Amino acid sequence: MRFLLFFSLLILPGCQQESTQNEGPVRTEAALIYENGLAYDGCAEHIQLLSDSLLYRPTPATLPLLQKALTDIPRQPTSNGRAITIRFVNTGQQTTLECGWGKKSQVGELEVLEITKR
């Protein structure tokens, strides 16, 4: 009986912490990131996950992580994108991405946790 009580006390705090989050699980995926090219291609900085080829924007709080990665990681020879591995949480929210000379689209929002060169 003591073992069951001890085990419950160890497990319950972890369960409570998980249930208070309103966001999705932490994921790690291959992606491409693109710099703010509004002046020459009409697109603000964004993320393209390779698993679904959709475009995403970082949350305003995590935009500096994307901007730092854009300065630290070199472009690919055949693309303006930079090949990265990204750890993130999909917030489930939609945000606006300006891409295509004034065209604004609703895209998914990611809370970026870490970006590393792939």
Protein Blocks (a to p, Z undefined) as FASTA:
>chain_A
ZZmmmmmmmmmmmmmmmmmpcbdcdddddddddddfklmnopacddddfklopacdddfk
lmmmmmmmmmmpccdfkbcbdcdddddddehiacdddehehiacdddddddfbdcdZZ
